[in-house]
Amino acid sequence: MTSSSRLDAAVDSPGFVLVDYAVFAAMLAVSVAIGLFQSMRKTAERSEVDDFFTGGRRMPAVPVGMSLCASFMSAVQVLGVPSEAYLYGLKFLYMCLGQALNSLLTALLFVPVYYRLGITSSNQFAKTGPSDDDELSKGGCVLSVGWVLTMSGGMKAVVWTDVFQVVVMLSGFIAVFTHGTMLVGGVAEVLEIATNGSRINFNDFGLDPQRRYSFWSFTVGGTMVWLSMYAANQAQVQRYISCRTERDAQWALFVNQLGLCVIVSSAAICGIVMFALYSHCDPLKSGRISAPDQYMPYMVLDIFRDLPGVPGLFLACAYSGTLSTVSTSINAMAAVTMEDLLKPFLIGSSQRKQILLSKALSFMYGVGCVTTAALCSLLDWGVLQGSFTVMGVVNGPLLGAFILGMFIPATNKPGVFGGVAVGFTLAVWLAIGSSVYPPTRQRMGVLPTNADHCPTANTTHTPTPSPTSPHGLQDFYSMSYLYFGALSTSVTVLVGLVVSCLTGPTKRSSIRPGLIWWDLEPKTRHVPQENMSDTMTPPTIPLNPEKEQEKIVFNINREDPKRGSVL
């Protein structure tokens, strides 16, 4: 069937049928069953709050790595990446390079600190700042069933559900680009059409920061965005410390990287196949869809309308990413609330009481997330840019604060507060400005599409006119959204360092051992694994060499005799 005939028939397409809903329901049922199984399974192991939030620190590297991969490959990526590849070309695969650099930096610089301190919440390292700031970036991708598996099974349920959902996501992508390629006429035909349409464009090495996507925006901006999600985000830190050993945690990151590359590549290939299918009749220009995020769902309903069940698989693919994200977020927020806010008031309470409270927190956050999802559905945002912009605005300054605390001994409390305040303000200002004064399609590098051969004439989509000659601040607002996080992180670190020096830097001798990365490596490379057979808990760093029994558990902070808590 030709592209034109498919488009013409798609107008009367019935959409989802009973089989599609059955496939989708089966995915949800399996996800919930995993959580219930982990909750009801009886073992000889002790049941403690630490088991609920970290899986008893016994998780193997491969499932944890797949869970890390699934955590941020949500419906945002399932819907957003194919449409971005459709509009901007296959250079989107440079995102994999930014992800690889992030995995390497996180494994070598941040994981050793978190794992050897034996903490449960990343915010235990930094006492300053609200505990759940890093979770704001994921509030819009929520599924109501998500909190069921989280509340019941804890981290083990989250990890093993993520493994299942990665398989579902990949199955959906493979089905889409395989069938789409067959309809176009084969791989050679897809590549020829994509090449003629300038979609095979790996040679974009321009330094213009206003280009939406280029080699540099992905390797510099993309690396910093992903680093803010992996290095300072409670949801990811919780997975690192659930591994058996520090080496397993690092291997989990590399497994995660492999999974990210496979999923991003599959999604981008779907975008290129989509362009080959609709190279003569763009659904957006023809008025059959109203936003770029609808490209992928439209294509699925179009090419699979004669194959019941496959659209349901794609729906399961999109919701698998969402369910993974929400289960991750709920478990992380519950862990932060429990460890950073409530546990100091629960000294002496039973483990059973603390576990029940943890499940209640998961349920409460689940209800809140469902409410947030309903409200966010009213907003008209592009999913990928909106998601990465929020991550850059919120997580960027947070990453800067962790860099100051882990790598710059001179940092003090006013420096951290000042840096985060300035970095966050700048990022918010830039994000708002870019929304009010969006760059032109030409400046962003949007590739041309065609609607000259559409079989019927619906309403034509006309982009909202943008200023043709931006100048001054409008030029600044035209910066690629991938740079928002890098800019906010850099400003946070720079301002934090300057303020710390002006207000009196912290003396290195006053910093407790194990809190600075430069001191951590030589002092803990050969830390004896005491009692690992009994507790399987990573060794912690003594606060005082003369009192080895004192362990870092809560509110790890630096202390300056003159200033008090620093970070």
C-alpha positions as CSV (number, residue, x, y, z in Angstrom):
1,M,0.0,0.0,0.0
2,T,1.3,3.4,-0.9
3,S,1.9,6.3,1.5
4,S,-1.0,8.2,-0.1
5,S,-3.5,5.4,0.2
6,R,-2.5,4.7,3.7
7,L,-3.1,8.3,4.7
8,D,-6.4,8.4,2.9
9,A,-7.6,5.2,4.6
10,A,-6.3,6.3,8.0
11,V,-9.0,9.0,8.2
12,D,-11.5,6.3,8.8
13,S,-9.2,4.2,10.9
14,P,-11.1,2.7,14.0
15,G,-8.1,3.2,16.2
16,F,-7.6,0.7,19.0
17,V,-9.6,-2.6,19.1
18,L,-10.2,-5.1,21.8
19,V,-7.0,-7.0,21.1
20,D,-4.9,-3.8,21.6
21,Y,-6.4,-3.2,24.9
22,A,-5.8,-6.8,25.9
23,V,-2.1,-6.5,25.1
24,F,-1.9,-3.3,27.0
25,A,-3.7,-4.7,30.0
26,A,-1.4,-7.8,30.0
27,M,1.6,-5.5,30.3
28,L,0.1,-3.7,33.3
29,A,-0.9,-7.0,34.9
30,V,2.7,-8.4,34.6
31,S,4.1,-5.2,36.0
32,V,1.8,-5.2,39.1
33,A,2.4,-9.0,39.5
34,I,6.1,-8.4,39.8
35,G,5.6,-5.9,42.6
36,L,3.2,-8.2,44.4
37,F,5.5,-11.1,44.1
38,Q,8.4,-9.3,45.5
39,S,6.2,-8.1,48.4
40,M,4.8,-11.6,49.3
41,R,7.9,-13.6,48.8
42,K,9.0,-15.1,52.1
43,T,12.7,-15.5,52.6
44,A,15.0,-16.1,55.5
45,E,16.5,-12.7,55.1
46,R,15.7,-9.9,57.5
47,S,13.0,-7.4,56.5
48,E,14.2,-3.9,57.1
49,V,13.6,-0.4,55.7
50,D,17.0,-0.6,54.0
51,D,15.8,-3.7,52.1
52,F,12.7,-1.8,50.9
53,F,14.7,1.1,49.5
54,T,17.9,-0.6,48.4
55,G,16.9,-4.2,47.8
56,G,19.1,-5.2,50.7
57,R,22.1,-4.0,48.7
58,R,22.2,-7.4,47.0
59,M,21.1,-6.6,43.5
60,P,23.2,-7.9,40.5
61,A,24.7,-5.5,38.0
62,V,22.7,-6.4,34.9
63,P,19.2,-5.9,36.1
64,V,20.2,-2.7,38.0
65,G,21.8,-1.5,34.7
66,M,18.6,-2.2,32.8
67,S,16.6,-0.4,35.5
68,L,18.9,2.6,35.3
69,C,18.3,2.6,31.5
70,A,14.5,2.4,31.9
71,S,14.2,5.0,34.5
72,F,14.6,8.0,32.1
73,M,13.6,6.3,28.8
74,S,10.0,7.2,29.5
75,A,7.1,8.0,27.2
76,V,9.0,11.3,26.7
77,Q,11.6,9.4,24.7
78,V,9.2,6.9,23.1
79,L,7.2,9.8,21.6
80,G,9.8,12.5,21.4
81,V,12.9,10.9,19.9
82,P,11.3,9.6,16.8
83,S,9.7,13.0,16.0
84,E,13.0,14.8,16.6
85,A,14.8,12.4,14.3
86,Y,12.0,12.9,11.7
87,L,12.5,16.7,11.8
88,Y,16.2,17.0,12.5
89,G,17.8,13.9,11.1
90,L,19.9,10.9,12.3
91,K,22.4,13.2,14.0
92,F,20.3,12.7,17.0
93,L,22.3,9.5,17.6
94,Y,25.1,11.8,18.9
95,M,23.0,11.8,22.1
96,C,24.5,8.3,22.7
97,L,27.9,9.9,22.9
98,G,26.7,12.4,25.5
99,Q,25.2,9.5,27.5
100,A,28.4,7.5,27.2
101,L,30.5,10.4,28.6
102,N,27.9,10.7,31.4
103,S,28.2,7.1,32.4
104,L,32.0,7.2,32.5
105,L,32.0,10.4,34.6
106,T,29.4,9.1,37.0
107,A,31.1,5.7,37.4
108,L,34.5,7.1,38.1
109,L,33.7,10.3,40.1
110,F,30.4,10.0,41.9
111,V,29.6,6.3,42.4
112,P,32.7,5.7,44.6
113,V,31.6,8.5,47.0
114,Y,28.0,7.4,47.3
115,Y,28.8,3.7,47.6
116,R,31.6,3.9,50.1
117,L,29.6,6.2,52.4
118,G,26.9,3.5,52.5
119,I,24.1,6.1,52.3
120,T,20.5,5.5,51.1
121,S,19.7,9.1,50.0
122,S,21.9,11.3,47.9
123,N,20.7,14.1,50.1
124,Q,22.4,12.5,53.1
125,F,25.6,13.8,51.5
126,A,24.4,17.3,51.2
127,K,22.4,18.5,54.2
128,T,21.5,21.8,52.6
129,G,18.5,22.2,50.2
130,P,15.1,20.5,50.1
131,S,15.2,16.8,49.9
132,D,13.0,16.3,46.9
133,D,14.2,19.0,44.5
134,D,15.7,16.4,42.1
135,E,12.3,14.8,41.7
136,L,10.6,17.8,40.2
137,S,11.8,16.9,36.8
138,K,9.7,13.8,36.5
139,G,6.3,14.9,37.8
140,G,4.6,14.9,34.4
141,C,5.1,11.3,33.4
142,V,2.8,9.3,35.7
143,L,0.7,6.2,35.5
144,S,-1.8,5.4,38.3
145,V,-0.7,1.8,38.7
146,G,2.9,2.8,39.2
147,W,2.6,3.3,42.9
148,V,1.1,-0.2,43.5
149,L,4.3,-2.1,42.5
150,T,6.4,0.5,44.3
151,M,4.4,0.5,47.5
152,S,4.3,-3.3,47.7
153,G,7.7,-4.5,46.6
154,G,10.1,-1.6,47.1
155,M,13.4,-1.4,45.1
156,K,13.5,-5.1,44.1
157,A,10.0,-4.7,42.5
158,V,11.1,-1.4,40.8
159,V,14.3,-3.0,39.3
160,W,12.7,-6.2,38.0
161,T,9.7,-4.4,36.6
162,D,12.1,-2.1,34.8
163,V,13.8,-5.1,33.2
164,F,10.5,-6.3,31.9
165,Q,9.6,-2.8,30.7
166,V,12.9,-2.4,28.7
167,V,12.0,-5.6,26.9
168,V,8.5,-4.3,26.1
169,M,9.9,-0.9,24.9
170,L,12.4,-2.6,22.6
171,S,9.8,-5.0,21.2
172,G,7.5,-2.0,20.3
173,F,10.3,-0.1,18.5
174,I,11.5,-3.2,16.6
175,A,7.9,-4.0,15.5
176,V,7.4,-0.4,14.3
177,F,10.6,0.1,12.3
178,T,10.6,-3.4,10.9
179,H,7.1,-3.2,9.5
180,G,7.6,0.4,8.4
181,T,10.8,-0.6,6.5
182,M,8.9,-3.4,4.7
183,L,6.1,-1.0,3.6
184,V,8.7,1.5,2.2
185,G,10.4,-1.2,0.2
186,G,13.4,-2.3,2.2
187,V,16.4,-0.8,4.0
188,A,18.0,0.5,0.8
189,E,14.9,2.5,-0.1
190,V,14.6,4.0,3.4
191,L,18.3,5.1,3.3
192,E,17.9,6.6,-0.2
193,I,14.8,8.6,0.7
194,A,16.4,9.7,4.0
195,T,19.6,10.7,2.3
196,N,17.7,12.7,-0.4
197,G,15.8,14.4,2.4
198,S,19.1,15.3,4.3
199,R,18.2,13.1,7.2
200,I,21.5,11.2,7.2
201,N,23.4,14.2,8.6
202,F,26.3,13.3,10.9
203,N,28.5,16.1,9.6
204,D,27.0,18.9,11.7
205,F,30.0,20.1,13.7
206,G,29.1,23.8,13.8
207,L,29.8,25.7,17.0
208,D,26.6,27.9,16.8
209,P,24.9,27.3,20.2
210,Q,21.6,28.4,18.6
211,R,21.4,25.2,16.5
212,R,19.0,23.0,18.3
213,Y,21.1,19.8,17.6
214,S,24.7,19.5,16.6
215,F,27.7,17.4,17.6
216,W,28.6,19.9,20.3
217,S,25.2,20.4,21.7
218,F,24.9,16.7,22.3
219,T,28.4,16.1,23.6
220,V,28.6,19.2,25.8
221,G,25.0,20.1,26.6
222,G,23.7,16.5,26.5
223,T,26.5,15.2,28.7
224,M,25.7,17.8,31.4
225,V,22.0,17.1,31.3
226,W,22.4,13.4,31.6
227,L,25.1,13.9,34.3
228,S,22.7,16.0,36.4
229,M,20.2,13.1,36.2
230,Y,22.7,10.3,37.0
231,A,25.2,12.0,39.4
232,A,22.9,14.0,41.7
233,N,19.5,12.3,41.3
234,Q,18.2,10.3,44.2
235,A,16.4,7.8,41.9
236,Q,19.7,6.8,40.3
237,V,21.8,6.9,43.4
238,Q,19.3,4.5,45.0
239,R,20.1,2.0,42.3
240,Y,23.9,2.3,42.6
241,I,23.8,1.5,46.3
242,S,21.5,-1.4,45.8
243,C,24.3,-3.3,44.0
244,R,26.4,-6.0,45.8
245,T,29.7,-4.1,45.4
246,E,31.0,-0.9,44.1
247,R,32.4,-2.6,41.0
248,D,28.9,-4.0,40.3
249,A,27.5,-0.5,40.6
250,Q,30.0,0.7,38.0
251,W,29.2,-2.2,35.7
252,A,25.5,-1.5,36.1
253,L,26.2,2.0,34.7
254,F,28.0,0.5,31.6
255,V,25.1,-2.0,31.1
256,N,22.8,1.0,31.4
257,Q,24.8,2.8,28.7
258,L,24.5,-0.1,26.3
259,G,20.7,-0.2,26.9
260,L,20.4,3.6,26.4
261,C,22.2,3.4,23.0
262,V,20.0,0.5,21.8
263,I,16.8,2.3,22.8
264,V,17.8,5.7,21.5
265,S,19.0,4.2,18.2
266,S,15.8,2.2,17.8
267,A,13.7,5.3,18.4
268,A,15.8,7.4,16.0
269,I,15.5,4.7,13.3
270,C,11.8,4.8,13.8
271,G,11.9,8.5,13.0
272,I,13.9,7.9,9.8
273,V,11.5,5.2,8.7
274,M,8.7,7.5,9.4
275,F,10.2,10.2,7.2
276,A,10.6,7.6,4.4
277,L,6.9,6.7,4.7
278,Y,5.6,10.3,4.7
279,S,8.2,12.0,2.6
280,H,5.5,13.1,0.1
281,C,2.7,13.8,2.6
282,D,3.7,15.1,6.0
283,P,0.9,14.4,8.5
284,L,1.6,17.7,10.4
285,K,1.5,19.9,7.3
286,S,-1.6,18.1,6.0
287,G,-3.4,18.7,9.2
288,R,-3.9,15.1,10.2
289,I,-2.0,15.7,13.4
290,S,-1.7,18.9,15.4
291,A,1.7,18.5,17.1
292,P,5.1,16.8,16.4
293,D,4.6,14.5,19.4
294,Q,1.8,12.9,17.6
295,Y,3.9,11.6,14.7
296,M,4.7,8.3,16.3
297,P,1.2,7.3,17.5
298,Y,-0.2,8.3,14.1
299,M,2.3,6.2,12.3
300,V,1.6,3.2,14.5
301,L,-2.2,3.4,14.0
302,D,-1.6,4.0,10.2
303,I,0.7,1.1,9.4
304,F,-0.8,-1.5,11.9
305,R,-4.5,-0.9,11.4
306,D,-4.7,-4.3,9.7
307,L,-2.7,-6.1,12.4
308,P,-4.7,-6.0,15.7
309,G,-2.6,-6.2,18.8
310,V,0.5,-4.3,17.5
311,P,-0.9,-0.8,18.3
312,G,-1.5,-2.2,21.8
313,L,2.1,-3.3,21.9
314,F,3.2,0.3,21.1
315,L,0.8,1.7,23.7
316,A,2.4,-0.8,26.2
317,C,5.9,0.4,24.9
318,A,5.0,4.1,25.7
319,Y,3.4,3.3,29.1
320,S,6.3,0.9,30.0
321,G,8.6,3.9,29.9
322,T,6.2,5.9,31.9
323,L,5.6,3.2,34.5
324,S,9.3,2.7,34.9
325,T,9.8,6.4,35.5
326,V,6.9,6.7,38.0
327,S,7.9,3.7,40.0
328,T,11.4,5.0,40.2
329,S,10.3,8.5,41.2
330,I,7.8,7.3,43.9
331,N,10.4,5.0,45.5
332,A,13.0,7.7,45.4
333,M,10.8,10.4,46.9
334,A,9.6,8.0,49.7
335,A,13.3,7.1,50.4
336,V,14.3,10.8,50.6
337,T,11.3,11.6,52.9
338,M,12.0,8.7,55.2
339,E,15.8,9.0,55.4
340,D,16.1,12.8,55.5
341,L,13.0,14.0,57.2
342,L,11.3,11.3,59.3
343,K,13.9,8.8,60.4
344,P,15.5,11.1,63.0
345,F,12.1,11.2,64.8
346,L,11.6,7.4,64.6
347,I,14.6,6.3,66.7
348,G,13.6,3.2,68.6
349,S,10.6,2.4,66.5
350,S,10.3,-1.1,65.0
351,Q,11.4,-2.1,61.5
352,R,7.8,-3.2,60.8
353,K,6.5,0.3,61.6
354,Q,9.1,2.0,59.5
355,I,8.3,-0.3,56.5
356,L,4.6,0.4,56.8
357,L,5.3,4.1,56.9
358,S,7.5,3.8,53.8
359,K,4.7,2.1,52.0
360,A,2.2,4.8,53.1
361,L,4.6,7.4,51.8
362,S,4.7,5.6,48.4
363,F,1.0,5.5,48.3
364,M,0.7,9.2,49.2
365,Y,3.2,10.2,46.5
366,G,1.4,8.0,44.0
367,V,-1.8,9.9,44.5
368,G,0.0,13.2,44.2
369,C,1.6,12.1,40.9
370,V,-1.7,11.0,39.4
371,T,-3.1,14.4,40.3
372,T,-0.1,16.1,38.8
373,A,-0.4,14.1,35.6
374,A,-4.1,15.1,35.2
375,L,-3.1,18.8,35.5
376,C,-0.1,18.5,33.2
377,S,-2.2,17.0,30.5
378,L,-3.8,20.4,30.1
379,L,-0.4,22.0,29.0
380,D,0.6,22.2,25.4
381,W,4.4,21.4,25.7
382,G,6.6,19.5,23.4
383,V,7.5,16.4,25.4
384,L,11.2,16.1,24.8
385,Q,12.2,19.8,25.0
386,G,9.9,20.3,27.9
387,S,11.3,17.4,29.8
388,F,15.0,18.3,29.2
389,T,14.4,21.9,29.9
390,V,12.9,21.2,33.3
391,M,15.8,18.8,34.0
392,G,18.3,21.4,33.1
393,V,16.6,24.1,35.2
394,V,16.2,22.0,38.3
395,N,18.9,19.4,38.2
396,G,21.6,21.6,36.7
397,P,22.1,23.8,39.9
398,L,21.7,20.7,42.0
399,L,24.6,19.0,40.1
400,G,26.6,22.2,40.6
401,A,26.1,22.0,44.4
402,F,27.3,18.4,44.5
403,I,30.3,19.3,42.4
404,L,31.2,22.0,44.9
405,G,30.7,19.7,47.8
406,M,32.6,16.7,46.4
407,F,35.5,18.3,44.5
408,I,36.2,21.8,45.8
409,P,37.3,21.7,49.5
410,A,37.2,25.5,49.8
411,T,33.4,25.5,49.4
412,N,31.3,26.8,52.3
413,K,27.6,27.0,53.0
414,P,27.1,30.6,51.7
415,G,28.9,29.6,48.5
416,V,26.6,26.7,47.9
417,F,23.5,28.7,48.6
418,G,24.6,31.6,46.5
419,G,25.7,29.4,43.6
420,V,22.5,27.4,43.5
421,A,20.4,30.6,43.8
422,V,22.1,32.3,40.9
423,G,22.3,29.2,38.7
424,F,18.6,28.4,39.2
425,T,17.5,32.0,38.6
426,L,19.5,32.1,35.4
427,A,18.2,28.8,34.2
428,V,14.5,29.8,34.9
429,W,15.0,33.2,33.2
430,L,16.5,31.5,30.1
431,A,13.8,28.8,30.0
432,I,11.0,31.4,30.2
433,G,12.7,33.7,27.7
434,S,13.1,30.9,25.2
435,S,9.4,30.1,25.5
436,V,8.3,33.7,25.0
437,Y,10.8,34.3,22.2
438,P,11.2,31.0,20.5
439,P,13.9,30.7,17.8
440,T,12.9,30.4,14.2
441,R,12.7,27.0,12.5
442,Q,15.5,28.0,10.2
443,R,17.7,28.9,13.2
444,M,16.9,25.7,15.0
445,G,17.8,23.7,11.8
446,V,14.4,22.1,11.1
447,L,14.7,20.0,7.9
448,P,12.1,20.5,5.2
449,T,9.0,18.3,4.9
450,N,6.6,17.9,2.0
451,A,2.8,17.8,1.8
452,D,2.4,18.3,-2.0
453,H,1.1,14.8,-2.7
454,C,-1.5,14.3,0.0
455,P,-4.6,12.6,-1.3
456,T,-7.1,14.9,0.4
457,A,-6.7,18.5,1.6
458,N,-7.4,18.9,5.3
459,T,-6.5,22.0,7.2
460,T,-2.9,22.9,6.7
461,H,-0.7,23.3,9.8
462,T,0.9,26.7,9.8
463,P,3.6,27.2,12.5
464,T,3.2,30.3,14.7
465,P,5.3,33.1,13.2
466,S,8.5,33.8,15.0
467,P,10.7,37.0,15.0
468,T,12.7,37.0,11.7
469,S,15.5,39.1,13.0
470,P,16.2,38.3,16.7
471,H,18.6,40.6,18.4
472,G,20.0,41.2,21.9
473,L,18.4,39.1,24.5
474,Q,16.3,37.3,21.9
475,D,19.6,36.0,20.5
476,F,20.5,34.7,23.9
477,Y,17.0,33.0,24.3
478,S,17.6,31.2,21.0
479,M,20.2,29.0,22.6
480,S,19.6,25.2,22.3
481,Y,17.7,23.8,25.2
482,L,20.4,21.2,25.7
483,Y,22.7,23.9,27.0
484,F,20.4,25.1,29.8
485,G,21.7,22.5,32.2
486,A,25.4,23.0,31.3
487,L,25.0,26.8,31.8
488,S,23.2,26.5,35.1
489,T,25.7,24.0,36.5
490,S,28.7,26.1,35.4
491,V,27.3,29.3,36.8
492,T,26.4,27.5,40.1
493,V,30.0,26.2,40.5
494,L,31.6,29.5,39.5
495,V,29.5,31.7,41.7
496,G,29.7,29.2,44.6
497,L,33.5,29.2,44.4
498,V,33.7,33.0,44.3
499,V,31.3,33.5,47.2
500,S,33.2,30.8,49.2
501,C,36.5,32.6,48.7
502,L,35.0,36.0,49.5
503,T,33.3,34.8,52.7
504,G,36.2,32.7,53.9
505,P,36.9,29.3,52.4
506,T,36.6,26.1,54.4
507,K,39.9,24.7,55.7
508,R,40.6,21.3,54.3
509,S,41.8,20.0,57.6
510,S,38.3,20.6,59.1
511,I,36.6,18.3,56.5
512,R,35.7,14.9,57.7
513,P,37.5,12.0,55.9
514,G,35.6,10.4,52.9
515,L,33.6,13.5,51.9
516,I,36.0,14.9,49.3
517,W,36.7,12.8,46.2
518,W,40.4,13.7,46.2
519,D,40.7,12.2,49.7
520,L,38.3,9.3,49.1
521,E,40.4,7.4,46.6
522,P,43.6,6.9,48.5
523,K,41.9,6.4,51.9
524,T,39.3,3.9,50.8
525,R,40.7,1.9,47.9
526,H,41.5,-1.0,50.2
527,V,38.9,-0.5,52.9
528,P,38.3,-4.0,54.5
529,Q,34.9,-5.5,53.7
530,E,34.0,-6.2,57.3
531,N,30.9,-8.2,58.1
532,M,29.8,-8.2,54.4
533,S,28.6,-11.8,54.8
534,D,26.2,-10.8,57.5
535,T,24.8,-7.5,56.2
536,M,26.0,-7.2,52.6
537,T,26.2,-3.5,53.3
538,P,29.1,-1.5,51.8
539,P,31.7,-0.3,54.3
540,T,31.3,3.2,55.6
541,I,33.9,5.8,56.3
542,P,34.8,6.5,59.9
543,L,34.0,10.0,61.0
544,N,36.8,9.9,63.4
545,P,39.8,7.6,63.0
546,E,40.0,7.1,66.7
547,K,36.3,6.0,66.9
548,E,35.9,3.5,64.1
549,Q,32.5,2.4,65.4
550,E,31.0,5.8,64.4
551,K,29.4,5.5,61.0
552,I,28.0,8.0,58.5
553,V,24.2,7.4,58.4
554,F,22.4,10.8,58.4
555,N,23.1,14.3,57.4
556,I,26.7,13.9,56.4
557,N,28.1,17.4,56.6
558,R,31.3,19.3,56.9
559,E,32.0,21.3,59.9
560,D,34.1,24.4,60.3
561,P,34.5,25.3,64.0
562,K,33.8,28.9,63.1
563,R,31.0,28.3,60.5
564,G,29.2,25.2,61.5
565,S,27.6,23.0,58.8
566,V,29.0,23.7,55.4
567,L,27.6,21.0,53.1
